Amino acid sequence: TQQHIALREDAMRSPIIMKLEAARIAKCYDALEARLSTPLENRDYLLTSGFSAADISVGQAVYMARHFVKLDDHPSVAAWYERITERDSFEQALPEEGRLYAQDFYAPWPVE
């Protein structure tokens, strides 16, 4: 979202939009959790055939989203993310340290 992409100063961000976007990201995590933790299909990657472009694409989205919504409530997603980030190709594709995000986590609105 524009609120996340621009990473505006606190006074410029809309607390309502930030909270709505955090809820939207959490819903996406819920869908991934359901996909990865289905009892009959308990899997290591998004497709039953193994690691694929789907993991790369969704992994990049989770890489960015986890700066705004933590994976704590989604253990299967967290385990999957750890698996894909251990791959050399994923590590090589990451931006240089500090070029994209200045910190590890951005709360939906500053907590005082």
Residue pairs with C-beta under 8 A, 6 or more apart in sequence:
1 17
1 21
3 13
3 14
3 17
3 18
3 21
4 18
4 21
4 64
4 68
4 106
7 101
7 102
7 106
10 109
10 110
13 109
15 108
15 109
18 108
18 109
19 108
19 109
21 68
21 108
22 68
22 69
22 108
25 65
25 68
25 69
26 69
26 73
28 61
28 65
29 65
29 69
29 71
29 73
29 74
29 77
30 74
32 46
32 58
32 62
32 74
32 76
32 77
32 80
33 74
33 75
33 76
33 77
35 46
36 42
36 43
36 46
36 76
36 77
36 79
36 80
37 75
37 76
41 48
44 50
44 80
44 83
45 51
45 52
45 54
45 55
45 80
45 83
45 84
46 52
46 54
46 55
46 58
46 80
47 54
47 55
51 84
51 87
55 80
55 84
56 84
56 90
59 81
59 84
59 85
59 90
60 93
62 71
62 77
62 81
63 85
63 94
64 100
66 81
66 105
67 101
67 103
67 104
67 105
67 106
68 105
68 106
68 108
70 105
71 77
71 78
71 81
72 78
84 90
85 91
